[in-house]
Every structure is written in structure tokens, then in C-alpha cells.
Amino acid sequence: MRLSPDQGPSGSTIILSGAAHGSNETVTVRWNCAGSGCSGPVLGTAGTDATGGFSNFSATVPKASDGAYPIFGRGSTTGATAVTSFSIKG
């Protein structure tokens, strides 16, 4: 997954894009989650296109202390995963 911007204050709007998921599947995106099985809050879901990619998924960074937080995406059909991170700098 790619993320823009990759740092900022809580409440920032972030834009995510990704690839290598299944075609036309739903990718669940979670905050403060580094891998399968985590229970971090869901930022939302993104739908992939026929090539397994998605773009322009927008989410709001939750309120949290300064630091780096993983953002994890998992495809509902294939189970394909990806992770990136956002740094909160107050």
C-alpha cells in the first residue's frame, strides 16, 4: 500500500492506494494493526478493480499520541495483505 501523506497530526486526511489484491474484492483497512488477526479499528473498506488495485481511498487519522502507527489492509476473498505506516507529529 502507498500512503499520502505519511505523517501529520491526528485528524489528518490520508489517501491510500494498493495493488496485488484479487480482482473486484473488498480490502478492509485497519489502524494501528501490523498483521492478520489484529483488532485495530477499521478505517474503512476499499474496492479493487479488475486488476486487483485500488486508489484514492480516503480516511481520517484517529486521535492518538505522537508516534508511528501501522495501517494494514487485507483482501476479503484472497486474504492478500499489505502494510504501511503513518507517523503522528503533533
N, C-alpha and C positions, 0 to 999 in steps of 0.2 A: 504494500500500500504506500501511496505517496500522500503527503500531508502539507497543506499550506494555510497559514504559516505554521512553523513548527515550535514557536514559542510566543508567549504573550501572557496577559493577565487572565485570571478567572473571568468567565463571561465572554471570552473571545469567540468569534465565529471561525470555525475551521472548515476547510474543504478537503475532502478525501477522494482519491481515485485508486482503482486497483485493477488487477488483471490476474489471469491464471485460475479463475474460478470456473465453474461449469456454466454452460450457456443457459441463459434465462433462469438463473436461480436467485434466491434471496440470500444476501450476506448480512448477518447480524453483526453490528459494530458495538463493541463494549469499551467502556472507560476503565482505566486502572486494572487492566486484565492482560496478562502476558502469555496465556495459553489456554488450550481446551480445558473445560471443567471449572474455570473461574466463575465467580458470581458478580463481577463488576457490573455497575449499572449500564443498561443498554442506552446507547446514544441514538439508535435508530436502525433502520434496515435500508439496504441499497439493493436495487435490482440490477442484475447483469444483463448485458446484451448477448447476441448470438455467439460472440467470440469469448464470452466469459469475463468481460471487463465492465467496469462502471466508472463514472466520472461525476464530478460536481455534486457529491454527497455532502450536504451541509449539516453541521452540528454545532451546538454551543458547549464550550468547555465548562464543566461543572465547577462550583466553588470548591477550592482546595488550597492547601498551603503551597508555598513555593517548592518546586522540585520537578523531577521528570516523571511522567506517568505514561505507561504503555497503553496503546489503543490497539485492540485486537479485532480482527474480522474472521468470521467462519461461515462458509457456504452451507446452506441448509440441505442440499442434495449430495454434493460431493464430499463435504467435510473439509474442503481446501481451506487453509488458514494463512493469515498474514498478520504481521505486527509492525507497528511504528510507534513513535513516542512524541509527546508534546511536553515542553517544559514551561511550567508556570513561573513567571517572573513578575512579581507584584509591582 
